Amino acid sequence: MNGEHKILSLRLAFLTLLLLPLLAATSRAQTAPGTPAPTSAALRTQIVMLGTGNPSADPERSGPSVAIVVNGTPYIVDCGPGVVRRASAAFRKGMTAFEFPKLKTAFITHLHSDHTLGYPDLIFTPWVMRRKDPLEVYGPAGLKAMTDHLLAAYKEDIDIRTNGLEQGNRTGYKVNAHEIKPGVIYKDENVTVKAFLVHHGSWREAYGYRFETSDKVIVLSGDCAPSPSVIENCDGCDVLLHEAYTQLGYDASKPDWRKYITNFHTSTKELAELATKAKPKLLVLYHQMFFGGEKDTEEGMLKEMHDLYRGEVVSSHDLDVY
């Protein structure tokens, strides 16, 4: 019997040695896109794609919006159509950072409608759902005027909700709109946020953002044509989120449309060149644009990127988590 026990013990020890690499790999594995991330304190910074769409009304993709979540606090970049409902969907998947009262800090890259149609939603819906803190919003010149007009447009709603039977609080609908310039524009115990100018066609001001946390550096391009400032601010960052359109879509376009997209946006070829210089550890495509017909697909976009870029690249979808 002793001999049998020794043989069994040796087999168990051998099996443990075989499993150790697998267990270690599992512990190092990153959160798979599209699944809620762990809520452990060890994972301090997460990127949640609240919307990856563009002006086309794709029901599978809400308007552009990204949340940088640090220690359970969300910082929202852009607020396209559907932003609050996507945040609610993330909350239902177990991400407590998206409780309505926590939706109170946002950054706007530029004032195009597809990036701001969810702005009144972000102002009013969390307030109706009992947010008490004013919304703090940072963005380009014109943000204050937009904010003032929105609050004026909903003046009667505010009056009914505060003075009527709902007895709503008188602070949660208010907005502190901060019009920014390049440089560090925000800092708290979780994050330092730097704004930098990018080229987006005719816009006088369009911004990208660099988020620095205790464990990650994340750069978002916003909408832009290839901009050296993105390279400068990434410079080996952990994650670069960048918009893109396909070369196939460009080749299938008419001359007047080509003039527009080359001044406002970035092709896969241009992005491959940019990312090769920026050297992010992970490149995430968002605000993806397809206009080359049925052959112009997400798979085709990724193939174009893989043909030209040797780094790690993924194409994001709504509610993906990185």
Secondary structure, 3 states (H helix, E strand, C coil): CHHHHHHHHHHHHHHHHHHHHHHHHHHHCCCCCCCCCCCCCCCCEEEEEEECCCCCCCCCCCCCEEEEEECCEEEEECCCCCHHHHHHHHHHCCCHHHCHHHCCEEECCCCCHHHHCCHHHHHHHHHHCCCCCCEEEEECCCHHHHHHHHHHHCHHHHHHHHHCCCCCCCCCCCEEEEECCCEEEEECCCCEEEEEECCCCCCCCCEEEEEECCCCEEEECCCCCCCHHHHHHHCCCCEEEEEEECHHHHHCCCHHHHHHHHHHCCEHHHHHHHHHHHCCCEEEEEEEECCCHHHCCHHHHHHHHHHHCCCCEEECCCCCEC
